[in-house]
Amino acid sequence: MAILTKLKRRRTTLDIGTSFEKHVSDYLNNELYMNLRRIGGANDGGIDLKGWWWLPKPKYKFGPQSQSQIQIQSQNRSSDIENLKRIRVIVQCKAEKKSLGPRAIRELEGVMNNLNYRNNRLLTSSTESLSFELSQDKNLLQEEEERLNIKDSIGILCSQSGFTKQTMLYSTSSNIPLMLIHLPGGKLEIDDNDDLDVNMPNSDNTDNDKNIPGIDQKKRKEVQVESLWWNKSLSEGILGNSIELRKTIKSNGISVGLWMNGQKVGKCGPKV
């Protein structure tokens, strides 16, 4: 006679990492209005999330003119791509107990440099093969080059435990556009209700996967942000000093939003 017993589910590294990746994805997509998807897998190339970030272009570049001349072209979701800037986003998620050291930044830099190298080769080979065919249509050639040219790329490192002082200093001097985010949430929580019912000794239970706890099975809460920071390569380089970060104190913690010329930036980009 089979005896019904309970075994406590063990937290695997995969479960912990997946839970945090989903948490990060929720924050970046819903709070910073990015368009990212999870990668995962053995051949992910060190990338957990990737996608695009659409931001409005200012009418004028920052310079001698006053900020009052800078106006947001589009604050809401728009199909007018000419008024928007598309930025490629690469994200690494680290659900570790200790604050991340500079090694994590060097790892992300390596991923970014490798991607940039591969994309430069793709751009060169593609434009060379298309040059002859499109030589009679300069506008079409320019459109194809712009489609392949994704030099505006940023790396985002999200940590569940924060960053050391040495990490912040190292990131400051990096020529890679970087954003560092400390999100203390997204932890995999297992209580007594998450125990597994297993028929011993000859169990043939195939429904165990349905009991795996995850962030999707719980009511989503507003994501708490401990800190969000970016280096000059991002703020002054790709963003051109046109966008700033502002903190908002809420009942459950700190929230960070994007502001441009005194206006909060909403979700931009083509409808998908």
N, C-alpha and C positions, 0 to 999 in steps of 0.2 A: 504494500500500500504506500503510495507516494505521500510524503510529508510536506505540508506547505510551510515554508519558512521564509524569512525576509533577509535579504542581503542589502547592505547599504551601498549605494552607488559611489564609486570612487571617482574623484575629480581627475580627469586626464588633462594633460597639457593641451591637447587639441580642443577639449571642451572649454577650458579657460580662455585660450586664445580666440576661439570662435566667438564666444560671448562678448569679449572686449571689442573685437573687430566690428560686430554688429552695433555695439554701443557707439563706437567712433563713427561708423557710417551714418547712424541716425543723427548724430550731432552735426557732422559736416554737411549732410544733405538738407537737413531741416532748419538748422540755425544759421549756417554760413552760406546756404543756398548753392551748394556744389551739386554736380551730377556725377556721382561715383558709383562704382559697383565693386563687389568683393571678387578677389581673384582666388587666392588660396591654392592649395595643391602642392605637389612635390616640385613642379617645374614653374613656380610662380616668379622665379628670378629675384626673390627678396621683396616682392611687392604684395601688399595685402589688399589695398584698394587703389583704383585708378579711374580716371575719367577727366571731366572738364569743369572749368569754373568760368562762367560768363559774367563779366563785369562791365558797367557802363563806361564809355569813354567821355572824358571832359571835352567841351567844345574847343578849349584852348589849352595849350601846354603851359605848365607852371613856368614862370619866368618873371620879367619885370612887371607884368600886369598884376593887379590885385586879385585876391581870391574871389572878390565879388563878380569877376568876369567868368569864373569857372562855374559852369552849370551842368547839371546831370542831364544827359541826353535821354536816358530811359531808366526809370526806377522800378517799373513793374516788368513782368515777363513780356518779351517783345520778339517779334519775328524780324525786326529791322536789324539785321546782322551788322550793317555798316556802322551802327552806333554802339556796338558792343565789342569787347575785347575777349578773345577766347584764350584761356590759359590751361595748359595740360597739367594735371595734378597726379603726383605719385605719393602714396601714403604707406608708411610702415607703422604698425601697432605693436607696442611692447607692454604686455601684462606681466610685469616683474615686481618683486617685492621691494627691491632697492631702487633708489634714484638712478637714472641712466647716466653713464659716464660718456666722455668724448668718443669712445669706441663706437657707440651707436650712431653718432653723427658721421663718423668716417665710413661706416657701412652704408649709410644712406647716400653719402657723396659718391661712393663707388657705384651704386646702382644708377644714380643720375648720370654720372659720366659715361657709363656703359650705354645707357639709353641714348644719350646725345650723340655718341659716336656712331651707333647703329643707324640713327635717324639721319645723320649727316651723310652717311654712305648711301642710304636709301634715296635721299633727296638728290644727291649728285647723279646716281645711276638713272633715276627716273627722269630727271630733267634732260639728261643727255640723250636718252632714248626718245624723248618726246620733242626735242628741239627741232629735229628735221621735219617731223610730221606737222608740227604746229608753227613752224617758222613763218608761215604766211598769215597767221592769226596771232598777233602779239598779245591781244587781250586774253585769249584763251590760254596761251602759254603762261601769262602772269597769274591767272586764276589757278592753274594747276600747280605752279610753284608755291603759291600761298597756301594751297590745300596741304601740300606735303611739308611745308616749313613750319615746324612746331617748336621753334627755338624758345618760345615763352613757356618754360616748364618750371614748376616748383616742387620741392620735396617737403612733405609734412611728416613730422615724427610725433606720434601720440603716445604718451606714457601714462600708465595707471598710477605710477608712484613718483612722478616728477623728474627733475633734472638736477644734477650737481652744478655747483658754481663753475667748475672747470668746463662743463659742457656748454654753458651759456657763453663763456668767454671764447671758446673754440668756435662756436656757431657765429659769433659776431664777426670774426675775421674770414669766414668762409665766402668764397666767390659763387657758391651755389645758393640760389634763392631758397631760403628755409623758413618754415613755420614750425614752432614747437608748442605743443598743447598738452597741458596736464589735465586729464580727465580722471578723477578718482573713482568714478562709477563703473558700471559694466562688469562687476564681479559676479562670478558664478556662485550662486547661493543654493545650497542643498540642505533641506531640513528633513525631519523624520517622515514627512509626507512623500518624499522623493525616493523612499526605499523601494526596492524591486521585489515583487512577489515571484518566487521561483519554485517550480515543482521539482522536488528532489526525490530520487536521484536521476530520473530519466525525463528531464524537462525538454520539451520541444516548443518553447515559447518564442514566437517570432515577432511579437508586438513590443519588444523592449524599447525599440527606437522611438516609439511614440511617447515614452516616459522621460526621454532625455530633457532635462530642464534647460531652458534658454530664454533669452530676452524677448523672443517673439511670442512666447506663451504667457507673458505677464503684461499687465497694463503699463503702457509706456509713460514714463514720467519725464518732466523737463530735466534736461541734462545739466548737471552742475559742472561749472568750469572753474578749476582752481587757478589756472593761469593760461594766457595765450600770448605768444611773442613771435615776432618775425625779425629777420636781420635786414641790414641795409640793401643787400643784393635783391631782396624782394620789395621792400617798401620804397626805396629810391630807384631801383632798377626797373623791374617789370611793372610795378604800379606807378612809378613816376611821381611819388609823393602826393598822389591824388586821392588816396583812401587812407582813413585812419581807423584805429580800433578804439572803441569806447566801452567802458564797463558800466553795467547796470546792476545795482544791488536789489536782489529779490528775496522773498521769504525763505527760499530754499538754497540760497547761495548767490554766486556771482554769475552774471551772463555777459557775454561779449558780443557786440554788434559792429557792423561795418557802417561807416559814415563817410559821406562825400559832400564837400561844400555845405556843411551844416544840415544835410539831409541823410536819413537812414536809407541805406541801399537794400532794396528788396531782391526778389528772385528775378534774374534776367536770363535771357537765352531763348532759343527756339522751343516751341512746345513739342514735347515728346510723348 
